C-alpha cells in the first residue's frame, strides 16, 4: 500500500497469547474507517511464536505486515516500525490494547489537528483509568515527577504506549533515537521539544493489564539513568539538526 493515511505500529515481544485478539480488534477497527490504513507488527527478540502468529495473520489479511528484528528493546521495535511505515500519520499502539483501539480517532483529523506529536495521557483532564492498583498508580506518578523535573516539564504522562506522529516528524525524531528500551519515549519527546514541535496530550480510557512487563523498581532505576544519558547527549549536541 502506498501512502496510506494511517500507519499503526505494534511492537510485540512475547505476545503469542494476546496478539491474535489484538489483531482481530485492529482489523475490525480499520475496516470501519473511511481512510486507508497499514498495520505493522514489529516482533523483536521473542522466545515464543509471536512472529509466526503475526506473519500468519498478515498472510491472510490485507494491509497487515509482520517485521522481525533480532535485537530486543521496545524502543528499537517502535523505531523500526516508524521508519518502515508509509502513513501520513504514524500511531504506536501497545499490543495489549490497554486503550481501546477506537480511541485512535481522538489522535487524528478531524478530531485533532495542528500538532506534530500527540501522546495518549492517563492524567489529562477527561482521562479514565480502570482496575489499576493504587501502588502502580502512585509508582507511575513518582516516575513522571522525575521525568518532568529532569527532562520534560509540563508533560504528565510520557510513558503511555499510544502516541501519534506526523510522517515527517516521525522520520526526523526516530532517526535520532539512541535508546532502545523503555525510556525511548522520553528521548523522542525530548528531541521533539528541542525541535520546537507541538506536543499534545490526549485524554484516553486506559485499562490496567496485570500481565504488564514493567518491573517497577528495576525499570525506574534504568529510566533515571537513561534520563541522565539524554541530558548528556543534548549537552554534547547529539540531537542537533543535521545539515
SVG drawing of the C-alpha trace seen along z (x, -y; Angstrom):
<svg xmlns="http://www.w3.org/2000/svg" viewBox="-17 -25 47 45">
<polyline fill="none" stroke="black" stroke-width="0.4" points="0.0,0.0 1.4,-3.4 0.8,-6.5 -1.9,-5.3 -3.5,-7.9 -2.6,-6.0 0.1,-3.5 -0.4,-1.6 2.8,-0.2 2.5,2.6 5.7,3.6 5.4,7.2 7.7,9.1 6.5,12.5 2.9,11.7 1.9,15.0 -1.2,15.3 -2.5,11.8 -1.7,10.8 -4.4,12.8 -7.2,11.0 -5.5,7.6 -5.0,8.1 -8.7,9.1 -9.8,5.9 -7.4,3.7 -8.7,5.3 -12.3,4.7 -11.4,1.0 -9.7,0.3 -12.4,1.9 -14.9,-0.6 -12.9,-3.6 -13.2,-5.7 -9.4,-6.2 -6.6,-3.8 -4.5,-2.1 -1.5,0.2 -0.6,2.2 3.0,3.1 3.6,5.7 7.2,5.5 8.4,8.5 11.9,8.4 13.7,11.0 10.7,13.1 11.1,16.6 7.7,17.7 5.7,17.8 4.9,14.1 6.5,13.6 4.8,16.7 1.4,15.5 1.9,12.0 3.2,13.5 0.3,15.9 -2.3,13.2 -0.6,10.8 -0.5,13.5 -4.3,13.7 -5.2,10.1 -4.7,7.2 -2.9,4.1 -1.1,6.1 2.6,6.8 5.0,8.6 8.5,7.4 11.1,9.5 14.0,7.8 16.6,10.0 17.6,7.4 15.4,6.8 14.0,3.5 10.7,1.8 12.3,-1.5 14.1,0.4 10.8,2.1 8.9,-1.2 11.8,-2.9 11.9,-0.1 8.2,-0.4 8.1,-4.2 10.8,-4.3 9.3,-1.5 5.8,-3.0 4.4,-5.0 1.4,-6.6 0.7,-10.4 0.1,-9.7 2.0,-7.0 0.5,-5.6 2.3,-3.4 0.0,-1.0 0.7,1.4 0.0,5.0 -2.3,5.4 -4.7,2.7 -4.9,1.2 -6.5,-1.7 -9.5,-0.7 -8.4,-0.9 -11.4,-3.0 -9.9,-5.9 -7.2,-6.1 -9.6,-8.5 -9.1,-11.0 -5.5,-11.5 -6.4,-12.1 -8.1,-14.8 -10.8,-16.0 -11.0,-15.3 -7.4,-16.6 -5.2,-18.6 -2.4,-21.2 0.1,-19.2 3.4,-17.3 3.1,-14.7 0.0,-13.6 0.5,-11.4 -2.1,-9.3 -2.5,-10.5 -3.9,-8.8 -3.6,-12.1 -5.0,-14.8 -8.5,-16.1 -11.1,-13.7 -8.9,-10.6 -10.1,-7.5 -8.2,-4.6 -9.8,-1.2 -8.7,1.5 -5.3,0.0 -3.8,1.0 -3.1,-2.0 0.6,-1.1 1.0,-1.1 -0.7,-4.4 1.5,-6.0 4.6,-4.5 3.7,-5.8 3.2,-9.3 6.6,-9.2 8.3,-8.2 6.5,-11.0 7.6,-13.5 11.2,-12.5 10.7,-12.8 9.0,-16.2 11.7,-17.5 14.7,-16.3 13.6,-16.3 10.0,-17.1 8.3,-19.7 4.6,-20.1 4.0,-16.6 2.1,-14.5 2.1,-11.0 5.1,-10.4 5.1,-6.6 1.7,-5.7 2.1,-3.3 -0.2,-5.2 1.4,-8.0 0.8,-9.6 3.3,-11.4 3.0,-13.2 5.1,-11.4 7.8,-13.9 8.1,-14.4 8.4,-10.6 11.2,-10.4 13.0,-13.3 12.8,-12.1 13.2,-8.3 16.3,-8.6 18.0,-10.2 16.8,-7.8 19.7,-6.2 17.8,-4.5 16.3,-1.1 14.4,-0.2 11.5,-1.5 13.0,-5.1 12.8,-5.7 9.5,-7.7 11.4,-10.2 14.2,-10.6 11.8,-11.0 9.7,-13.6 12.9,-15.4 14.1,-15.7 10.7,-16.9 10.9,-19.7 14.3,-20.7 12.9,-20.8 10.1,-23.0 7.4,-20.5 3.9,-20.9 3.2,-18.0 -0.5,-17.4 -1.6,-15.2 -4.8,-13.3 -7.0,-12.0 -7.8,-8.3 -9.5,-5.5 -6.9,-3.1 -7.4,0.4 -4.7,1.8 -3.3,5.1 -1.9,7.4 0.4,9.0 2.4,5.8 6.1,6.4 7.1,3.3 9.3,4.1 8.6,1.0 11.7,0.7 14.3,2.1 12.9,0.2 12.6,-3.1 16.3,-3.0 17.1,-2.3 14.9,-5.1 16.6,-7.5 20.0,-6.6 18.6,-7.0 17.2,-10.5 20.8,-11.5 22.1,-10.0 19.6,-12.0 20.7,-15.2 24.3,-14.4 23.5,-13.6 21.8,-17.0 24.8,-18.8 27.2,-17.3 25.0,-18.1 23.9,-14.6 20.3,-15.8 21.4,-18.8 19.8,-19.2 21.8,-17.7 22.6,-19.9"/>
</svg>
